[in-house]
Amino acid sequence: MRAALDTTGVPSVISAAIGGLSPRGALGTVGAQTDNLVLAPMDLAVGRKVTGILEGDAVPQQLIPLLIRLWQQGRFPFDKLIEVYPLSDIDEAECASRSGNVLKPVMLPG
């Protein structure tokens, strides 16, 4: 595969994604990494790239209206990507995020 995107932060998933890349393929990572990532000697030797992505390098004034339009068209189901937790369950939310069971935990006060 030419490109992959990791949202889990789980080192074994990241390693598998790197291993599945073609030479000169690229992997973007957006998940908070859960442990040390150890790469095999040949993982990057064939020109593969791994890039950490912070906030998608987006311009909020452009991205947010686009995401709203996509949501209104039924093409961006963000509500399926989040899990809402009361602030009192912050430890549970962190565990779910670290394990990869939840893509985006959202904490609500009170």
N, CA, C and O atoms as a GROMACS GRO file, in nm:
protein
  440
    1MET      N    1   0.085  -0.117   0.000
    1MET     CA    2   0.000   0.000   0.000
    1MET      C    3   0.089   0.123   0.000
    1MET      O    4   0.200   0.122   0.054
    2ARG      N    5   0.039   0.224  -0.061
    2ARG     CA    6   0.119   0.346  -0.079
    2ARG      C    7   0.114   0.438   0.042
    2ARG      O    8   0.210   0.509   0.071
    3ALA      N    9   0.000   0.437   0.112
    3ALA     CA   10  -0.016   0.527   0.226
    3ALA      C   11  -0.106   0.462   0.330
    3ALA      O   12  -0.192   0.381   0.299
    4ALA      N   13  -0.083   0.501   0.455
    4ALA     CA   14  -0.164   0.450   0.566
    4ALA      C   15  -0.176   0.560   0.670
    4ALA      O   16  -0.093   0.652   0.677
    5LEU      N   17  -0.279   0.550   0.752
    5LEU     CA   18  -0.302   0.645   0.860
    5LEU      C   19  -0.330   0.567   0.987
    5LEU      O   20  -0.423   0.485   0.991
    6ASP      N   21  -0.252   0.591   1.092
    6ASP     CA   22  -0.276   0.525   1.220
    6ASP      C   23  -0.342   0.624   1.315
    6ASP      O   24  -0.293   0.736   1.334
    7THR      N   25  -0.453   0.581   1.375
    7THR     CA   26  -0.523   0.663   1.473
    7THR      C   27  -0.520   0.600   1.611
    7THR      O   28  -0.576   0.656   1.705
    8THR      N   29  -0.454   0.485   1.625
    8THR     CA   30  -0.458   0.412   1.751
    8THR      C   31  -0.346   0.449   1.846
    8THR      O   32  -0.368   0.453   1.967
    9GLY      N   33  -0.228   0.476   1.794
    9GLY     CA   34  -0.111   0.498   1.880
    9GLY      C   35  -0.054   0.369   1.936
    9GLY      O   36   0.040   0.374   2.015
   10VAL      N   37  -0.107   0.255   1.895
   10VAL     CA   38  -0.061   0.125   1.946
   10VAL      C   39   0.060   0.082   1.864
   10VAL      O   40   0.048   0.064   1.742
   11PRO      N   41   0.178   0.064   1.928
   11PRO     CA   42   0.300   0.033   1.854
   11PRO      C   43   0.289  -0.088   1.761
   11PRO      O   44   0.344  -0.084   1.650
   12SER      N   45   0.221  -0.193   1.802
   12SER     CA   46   0.211  -0.310   1.714
   12SER      C   47   0.130  -0.279   1.588
   12SER      O   48   0.158  -0.332   1.481
   13VAL      N   49   0.030  -0.193   1.601
   13VAL     CA   50  -0.051  -0.153   1.485
   13VAL      C   51   0.033  -0.064   1.393
   13VAL      O   52   0.029  -0.080   1.271
   14ILE      N   53   0.108   0.027   1.452
   14ILE     CA   54   0.195   0.116   1.373
   14ILE      C   55   0.299   0.033   1.298
   14ILE      O   56   0.323   0.056   1.180
   15SER      N   57   0.362  -0.063   1.366
   15SER     CA   58   0.461  -0.149   1.302
   15SER      C   59   0.401  -0.227   1.186
   15SER      O   60   0.462  -0.239   1.079
   16ALA      N   61   0.280  -0.280   1.206
   16ALA     CA   62   0.214  -0.354   1.099
   16ALA      C   63   0.185  -0.262   0.980
   16ALA      O   64   0.200  -0.304   0.865
   17ALA      N   65   0.144  -0.139   1.007
   17ALA     CA   66   0.117  -0.044   0.900
   17ALA      C   67   0.244  -0.012   0.822
   17ALA      O   68   0.242  -0.006   0.700
   18ILE      N   69   0.354   0.010   0.894
   18ILE     CA   70   0.482   0.037   0.827
   18ILE      C   71   0.522  -0.082   0.741
   18ILE      O   72   0.565  -0.066   0.627
   19GLY      N   73   0.507  -0.203   0.796
   19GLY     CA   74   0.542  -0.324   0.722
   19GLY      C   75   0.458  -0.345   0.598
   19GLY      O   76   0.503  -0.411   0.504
   20GLY      N   77   0.339  -0.292   0.596
   20GLY     CA   78   0.250  -0.308   0.483
   20GLY      C   79   0.269  -0.203   0.374
   20GLY      O   80   0.209  -0.212   0.267
   21LEU      N   81   0.353  -0.104   0.402
   21LEU     CA   82   0.377   0.001   0.303
   21LEU      C   83   0.467  -0.049   0.190
   21LEU      O   84   0.556  -0.131   0.212
   22SER      N   85   0.442   0.002   0.071
   22SER     CA   86   0.533  -0.025  -0.041
   22SER      C   87   0.657   0.063  -0.024
   22SER      O   88   0.656   0.157   0.055
   23PRO      N   89   0.764   0.032  -0.099
   23PRO     CA   90   0.880   0.121  -0.094
   23PRO      C   91   0.837   0.265  -0.125
   23PRO      O   92   0.756   0.289  -0.215
   24ARG      N   93   0.890   0.357  -0.051
   24ARG     CA   94   0.858   0.500  -0.059
   24ARG      C   95   0.714   0.532  -0.018
   24ARG      O   96   0.663   0.639  -0.049
   25GLY      N   97   0.649   0.438   0.052
   25GLY     CA   98   0.516   0.464   0.106
   25GLY      C   99   0.523   0.555   0.227
   25GLY      O  100   0.631   0.578   0.281
   26ALA      N  101   0.410   0.605   0.270
   26ALA     CA  102   0.407   0.699   0.382
   26ALA      C  103   0.299   0.660   0.483
   26ALA      O  104   0.189   0.618   0.447
   27LEU      N  105   0.335   0.674   0.609
   27LEU     CA  106   0.242   0.650   0.719
   27LEU      C  107   0.227   0.779   0.800
   27LEU      O  108   0.327   0.838   0.841
   28GLY      N  109   0.104   0.821   0.821
   28GLY     CA  110   0.077   0.934   0.909
   28GLY      C  111   0.022   0.880   1.040
   28GLY      O  112  -0.059   0.788   1.040
   29THR      N  113   0.065   0.937   1.152
   29THR     CA  114   0.016   0.895   1.282
   29THR      C  115  -0.051   1.013   1.351
   29THR      O  116   0.004   1.123   1.356
   30VAL      N  117  -0.172   0.989   1.404
   30VAL     CA  118  -0.243   1.094   1.475
   30VAL      C  119  -0.278   1.053   1.618
   30VAL      O  120  -0.320   1.138   1.697
   31GLY      N  121  -0.262   0.928   1.652
   31GLY     CA  122  -0.296   0.880   1.786
   31GLY      C  123  -0.186   0.908   1.886
   31GLY      O  124  -0.068   0.913   1.849
   32ALA      N  125  -0.223   0.926   2.012
   32ALA     CA  126  -0.123   0.940   2.118
   32ALA      C  127  -0.062   0.803   2.141
   32ALA      O  128  -0.131   0.708   2.176
   33GLN      N  129   0.068   0.795   2.120
   33GLN     CA  130   0.135   0.665   2.128
   33GLN      C  131   0.131   0.610   2.270
   33GLN      O  132   0.150   0.683   2.367
   34THR      N  133   0.105   0.479   2.281
   34THR     CA  134   0.085   0.415   2.410
   34THR      C  135   0.213   0.357   2.470
   34THR      O  136   0.217   0.328   2.589
   35ASP      N  137   0.317   0.339   2.388
   35ASP     CA  138   0.442   0.279   2.436
   35ASP      C  139   0.551   0.312   2.334
   35ASP      O  140   0.525   0.378   2.234
   36ASN      N  141   0.673   0.266   2.362
   36ASN     CA  142   0.784   0.290   2.270
   36ASN      C  143   0.760   0.218   2.138
   36ASN      O  144   0.713   0.104   2.136
   37LEU      N  145   0.793   0.284   2.030
   37LEU     CA  146   0.783   0.225   1.898
   37LEU      C  147   0.922   0.181   1.856
   37LEU      O  148   1.013   0.263   1.847
   38VAL      N  149   0.939   0.052   1.832
   38VAL     CA  150   1.068  -0.002   1.789
   38VAL      C  151   1.054  -0.045   1.645
   38VAL      O  152   0.967  -0.126   1.611
   39LEU      N  153   1.139   0.010   1.560
   39LEU     CA  154   1.134  -0.021   1.418
   39LEU      C  155   1.238  -0.126   1.381
   39LEU      O  156   1.349  -0.126   1.435
   40ALA      N  157   1.202  -0.214   1.290
   40ALA     CA  158   1.297  -0.311   1.236
   40ALA      C  159   1.396  -0.238   1.146
   40ALA      O  160   1.362  -0.134   1.089
   41PRO      N  161   1.520  -0.288   1.132
   41PRO     CA  162   1.622  -0.217   1.054
   41PRO      C  163   1.579  -0.181   0.912
   41PRO      O  164   1.620  -0.076   0.861
   42MET      N  165   1.500  -0.263   0.847
   42MET     CA  166   1.462  -0.236   0.709
   42MET      C  167   1.332  -0.156   0.694
   42MET      O  168   1.291  -0.125   0.582
   43ASP      N  169   1.268  -0.122   0.804
   43ASP     CA  170   1.139  -0.053   0.796
   43ASP      C  171   1.145   0.076   0.715
   43ASP      O  172   1.053   0.105   0.638
   44LEU      N  173   1.251   0.152   0.732
   44LEU     CA  174   1.261   0.281   0.664
   44LEU      C  175   1.368   0.281   0.555
   44LEU      O  176   1.385   0.381   0.484
   45ALA      N  177   1.440   0.170   0.541
   45ALA     CA  178   1.553   0.164   0.449
   45ALA      C  179   1.512   0.174   0.302
   45ALA      O  180   1.596   0.207   0.218
   46VAL      N  181   1.388   0.148   0.271
   46VAL     CA  182   1.344   0.152   0.131
   46VAL      C  183   1.267   0.281   0.100
   46VAL      O  184   1.189   0.287   0.005
   47GLY      N  185   1.291   0.383   0.180
   47GLY     CA  186   1.232   0.514   0.154
   47GLY      C  187   1.096   0.538   0.216
   47GLY      O  188   1.031   0.638   0.186
   48ARG      N  189   1.052   0.448   0.303
   48ARG     CA  190   0.924   0.471   0.372
   48ARG      C  191   0.938   0.590   0.465
   48ARG      O  192   1.047   0.619   0.516
   49LYS      N  193   0.827   0.658   0.487
   49LYS     CA  194   0.826   0.775   0.575
   49LYS      C  195   0.718   0.758   0.681
   49LYS      O  196   0.610   0.705   0.654
   50VAL      N  197   0.749   0.802   0.802
   50VAL     CA  198   0.652   0.805   0.911
   50VAL      C  199   0.646   0.950   0.959
   50VAL      O  200   0.748   1.010   0.994
   51THR      N  201   0.524   1.006   0.960
   51THR     CA  202   0.507   1.146   0.998
   51THR      C  203   0.401   1.158   1.106
   51THR      O  204   0.290   1.107   1.091
   52GLY      N  205   0.435   1.227   1.213
   52GLY     CA  206   0.337   1.259   1.316
   52GLY      C  207   0.255   1.378   1.269
   52GLY      O  208   0.310   1.477   1.220
   53ILE      N  209   0.125   1.369   1.285
   53ILE     CA  210   0.035   1.476   1.239
   53ILE      C  211  -0.028   1.542   1.360
   53ILE      O  212  -0.093   1.475   1.441
   54LEU      N  213  -0.010   1.671   1.373
   54LEU     CA  214  -0.065   1.747   1.485
   54LEU      C  215  -0.178   1.835   1.433
   54LEU      O  216  -0.155   1.927   1.355
   55GLU      N  217  -0.298   1.806   1.478
   55GLU     CA  218  -0.416   1.882   1.439
   55GLU      C  219  -0.434   1.889   1.288
   55GLU      O  220  -0.496   1.982   1.237
   56GLY      N  221  -0.381   1.791   1.218
   56GLY     CA  222  -0.401   1.783   1.074
   56GLY      C  223  -0.338   1.894   0.994
   56GLY      O  224  -0.364   1.906   0.874
   57ASP      N  225  -0.255   1.977   1.058
   57ASP     CA  226  -0.194   2.092   0.989
   57ASP      C  227  -0.300   2.174   0.917
   57ASP      O  228  -0.276   2.229   0.810
   58ALA      N  229  -0.418   2.182   0.977
   58ALA     CA  230  -0.532   2.246   0.914
   58ALA      C  231  -0.542   2.394   0.950
   58ALA      O  232  -0.489   2.440   1.050
   59VAL      N  233  -0.613   2.465   0.864
   59VAL     CA  234  -0.651   2.604   0.891
   59VAL      C  235  -0.795   2.596   0.940
   59VAL      O  236  -0.885   2.570   0.861
   60PRO      N  237  -0.819   2.619   1.071
   60PRO     CA  238  -0.953   2.599   1.127
   60PRO      C  239  -1.064   2.674   1.054
   60PRO      O  240  -1.174   2.622   1.040
   61GLN      N  241  -1.036   2.797   1.006
   61GLN     CA  242  -1.137   2.876   0.938
   61GLN      C  243  -1.183   2.809   0.808
   61GLN      O  244  -1.293   2.836   0.761
   62GLN      N  245  -1.100   2.723   0.751
   62GLN     CA  246  -1.137   2.650   0.629
   62GLN      C  247  -1.190   2.511   0.663
   62GLN      O  248  -1.289   2.465   0.606
   63LEU      N  249  -1.122   2.444   0.755
   63LEU     CA  250  -1.155   2.305   0.784
   63LEU      C  251  -1.291   2.289   0.852
   63LEU      O  252  -1.370   2.202   0.812
   64ILE      N  253  -1.321   2.370   0.952
   64ILE     CA  254  -1.446   2.353   1.028
   64ILE      C  255  -1.569   2.371   0.938
   64ILE      O  256  -1.659   2.287   0.944
   65PRO      N  257  -1.577   2.476   0.856
   65PRO     CA  258  -1.693   2.485   0.766
   65PRO      C  259  -1.702   2.365   0.670
   65PRO      O  260  -1.811   2.318   0.639
   66LEU      N  261  -1.587   2.316   0.622
   66LEU     CA  262  -1.588   2.200   0.534
   66LEU      C  263  -1.643   2.077   0.607
   66LEU      O  264  -1.725   2.003   0.552
   67LEU      N  265  -1.598   2.054   0.729
   67LEU     CA  266  -1.644   1.938   0.806
   67LEU      C  267  -1.794   1.949   0.835
   67LEU      O  268  -1.865   1.848   0.832
   68ILE      N  269  -1.842   2.069   0.863
   68ILE     CA  270  -1.986   2.088   0.887
   68ILE      C  271  -2.066   2.055   0.761
   68ILE      O  272  -2.169   1.988   0.768
   69ARG      N  273  -2.017   2.102   0.645
   69ARG     CA  274  -2.087   2.070   0.518
   69ARG      C  275  -2.088   1.919   0.493
   69ARG      O  276  -2.190   1.864   0.454
   70LEU      N  277  -1.974   1.853   0.515
   70LEU     CA  278  -1.968   1.708   0.496
   70LEU      C  279  -2.062   1.636   0.591
   70LEU      O  280  -2.128   1.540   0.553
   71TRP      N  281  -2.069   1.683   0.716
   71TRP     CA  282  -2.160   1.623   0.814
   71TRP      C  283  -2.305   1.641   0.770
   71TRP      O  284  -2.385   1.548   0.777
   72GLN      N  285  -2.339   1.762   0.723
   72GLN     CA  286  -2.476   1.789   0.677
   72GLN      C  287  -2.513   1.702   0.557
   72GLN      O  288  -2.630   1.668   0.539
   73GLN      N  289  -2.416   1.665   0.477
   73GLN     CA  290  -2.438   1.578   0.361
   73GLN      C  291  -2.438   1.430   0.399
   73GLN      O  292  -2.462   1.343   0.315
   74GLY      N  293  -2.411   1.401   0.526
   74GLY     CA  294  -2.404   1.262   0.570
   74GLY      C  295  -2.274   1.193   0.532
   74GLY      O  296  -2.267   1.070   0.531
   75ARG      N  297  -2.172   1.272   0.501
   75ARG     CA  298  -2.045   1.216   0.455
   75ARG      C  299  -1.936   1.218   0.562
   75ARG      O  300  -1.826   1.170   0.538
   76PHE      N  301  -1.965   1.274   0.680
   76PHE     CA  302  -1.868   1.280   0.788
   76PHE      C  303  -1.939   1.250   0.920
   76PHE      O  304  -1.981   1.342   0.990
   77PRO      N  305  -1.953   1.121   0.953
   77PRO     CA  306  -2.029   1.083   1.074
   77PRO      C  307  -1.943   1.095   1.200
   77PRO      O  308  -1.914   0.994   1.265
   78PHE      N  309  -1.904   1.218   1.234
   78PHE     CA  310  -1.815   1.236   1.349
   78PHE      C  311  -1.874   1.180   1.478
   78PHE      O  312  -1.801   1.139   1.567
   79ASP      N  313  -2.007   1.178   1.487
   79ASP     CA  314  -2.072   1.127   1.608
   79ASP      C  315  -2.042   0.979   1.630
   79ASP      O  316  -2.054   0.930   1.742
   80LYS      N  317  -2.002   0.908   1.525
   80LYS     CA  318  -1.965   0.767   1.539
   80LYS      C  319  -1.818   0.751   1.578
   80LYS      O  320  -1.774   0.641   1.612
   81LEU      N  321  -1.742   0.860   1.573
   81LEU     CA  322  -1.599   0.856   1.604
   81LEU      C  323  -1.570   0.890   1.749
   81LEU      O  324  -1.459   0.870   1.797
   82ILE      N  325  -1.670   0.943   1.820
   82ILE     CA  326  -1.648   0.988   1.957
   82ILE      C  327  -1.722   0.900   2.057
   82ILE      O  328  -1.819   0.831   2.023
   83GLU      N  329  -1.674   0.904   2.178
   83GLU     CA  330  -1.741   0.840   2.292
   83GLU      C  331  -1.741   0.943   2.403
   83GLU      O  332  -1.636   0.996   2.439
   84VAL      N  333  -1.858   0.972   2.458
   84VAL     CA  334  -1.872   1.077   2.560
   84VAL      C  335  -1.863   1.013   2.699
   84VAL      O  336  -1.925   0.911   2.726
   85TYR      N  337  -1.784   1.077   2.785
   85TYR     CA  338  -1.766   1.032   2.923
   85TYR      C  339  -1.789   1.150   3.017
   85TYR      O  340  -1.753   1.263   2.983
   86PRO      N  341  -1.849   1.125   3.134
   86PRO     CA  342  -1.850   1.232   3.236
   86PRO      C  343  -1.707   1.249   3.287
   86PRO      O  344  -1.628   1.155   3.287
   87LEU      N  345  -1.676   1.368   3.328
   87LEU     CA  346  -1.541   1.397   3.377
   87LEU      C  347  -1.499   1.303   3.490
   87LEU      O  348  -1.380   1.274   3.506
   88SER      N  349  -1.595   1.257   3.567
   88SER     CA  350  -1.564   1.165   3.677
   88SER      C  351  -1.509   1.031   3.627
   88SER      O  352  -1.448   0.957   3.705
   89ASP      N  353  -1.530   0.998   3.499
   89ASP     CA  354  -1.479   0.874   3.441
   89ASP      C  355  -1.355   0.896   3.355
   89ASP      O  356  -1.331   0.824   3.258
   90ILE      N  357  -1.276   0.996   3.392
   90ILE     CA  358  -1.158   1.030   3.312
   90ILE      C  359  -1.060   0.914   3.301
   90ILE      O  360  -0.998   0.896   3.196
   91ASP      N  361  -1.044   0.835   3.407
   91ASP     CA  362  -0.951   0.722   3.402
   91ASP      C  363  -0.999   0.617   3.301
   91ASP      O  364  -0.919   0.562   3.225
   92GLU      N  365  -1.129   0.590   3.300
   92GLU     CA  366  -1.187   0.495   3.204
   92GLU      C  367  -1.169   0.545   3.061
   92GLU      O  368  -1.135   0.468   2.971
   93ALA      N  369  -1.190   0.674   3.040
   93ALA     CA  370  -1.175   0.732   2.907
   93ALA      C  371  -1.030   0.721   2.859
   93ALA      O  372  -1.005   0.691   2.743
   94GLU      N  373  -0.937   0.746   2.950
   94GLU     CA  374  -0.796   0.735   2.914
   94GLU      C  375  -0.760   0.591   2.877
   94GLU      O  376  -0.691   0.568   2.777
   95CYS      N  377  -0.806   0.495   2.954
   95CYS     CA  378  -0.779   0.354   2.925
   95CYS      C  379  -0.838   0.314   2.790
   95CYS      O  380  -0.773   0.244   2.713
   96ALA      N  381  -0.960   0.358   2.762
   96ALA     CA  382  -1.024   0.325   2.635
   96ALA      C  383  -0.948   0.386   2.518
   96ALA      O  384  -0.936   0.324   2.412
   97SER      N  385  -0.896   0.507   2.537
   97SER     CA  386  -0.820   0.572   2.431
   97SER      C  387  -0.686   0.502   2.410
   97SER      O  388  -0.647   0.476   2.296
   98ARG      N  389  -0.617   0.472   2.518
   98ARG     CA  390  -0.486   0.406   2.507
   98ARG      C  391  -0.497   0.268   2.445
   98ARG      O  392  -0.407   0.226   2.372
   99SER      N  393  -0.605   0.197   2.473
   99SER     CA  394  -0.622   0.062   2.420
   99SER      C  395  -0.665   0.063   2.273
   99SER      O  396  -0.655  -0.038   2.204
  100GLY      N  397  -0.712   0.178   2.227
  100GLY     CA  398  -0.761   0.187   2.090
  100GLY      C  399  -0.908   0.152   2.076
  100GLY      O  400  -0.960   0.149   1.965
  101ASN      N  401  -0.976   0.124   2.189
  101ASN     CA  402  -1.118   0.090   2.183
  101ASN      C  403  -1.205   0.212   2.151
  101ASN      O  404  -1.316   0.197   2.102
  102VAL      N  405  -1.152   0.331   2.179
  102VAL     CA  406  -1.224   0.455   2.153
  102VAL      C  407  -1.133   0.544   2.071
  102VAL      O  408  -1.017   0.565   2.107
  103LEU      N  409  -1.185   0.596   1.961
  103LEU     CA  410  -1.104   0.682   1.875
  103LEU      C  411  -1.085   0.820   1.938
  103LEU      O  412  -0.973   0.871   1.942
  104LYS      N  413  -1.194   0.879   1.986
  104LYS     CA  414  -1.186   1.015   2.042
  104LYS      C  415  -1.275   1.025   2.164
  104LYS      O  416  -1.396   1.046   2.151
  105PRO      N  417  -1.218   1.011   2.284
  105PRO     CA  418  -1.300   1.031   2.403
  105PRO      C  419  -1.327   1.181   2.423
  105PRO      O  420  -1.238   1.265   2.405
  106VAL      N  421  -1.449   1.212   2.459
  106VAL     CA  422  -1.490   1.350   2.484
  106VAL      C  423  -1.537   1.357   2.629
  106VAL      O  424  -1.626   1.283   2.669
  107MET      N  425  -1.476   1.446   2.707
  107MET     CA  426  -1.509   1.460   2.849
  107MET      C  427  -1.608   1.574   2.867
  107MET      O  428  -1.592   1.683   2.811
  108LEU      N  429  -1.712   1.547   2.947
  108LEU     CA  430  -1.810   1.650   2.978
  108LEU      C  431  -1.809   1.675   3.129
  108LEU      O  432  -1.819   1.581   3.207
  109PRO      N  433  -1.798   1.801   3.171
  109PRO     CA  434  -1.799   1.830   3.314
  109PRO      C  435  -1.939   1.805   3.373
  109PRO      O  436  -2.041   1.810   3.305
  110GLY      N  437  -1.936   1.776   3.503
  110GLY     CA  438  -2.062   1.763   3.575
  110GLY      C  439  -2.130   1.638   3.558
  110GLY      O  440  -2.237   1.618   3.615
   0.00000   0.00000   0.00000
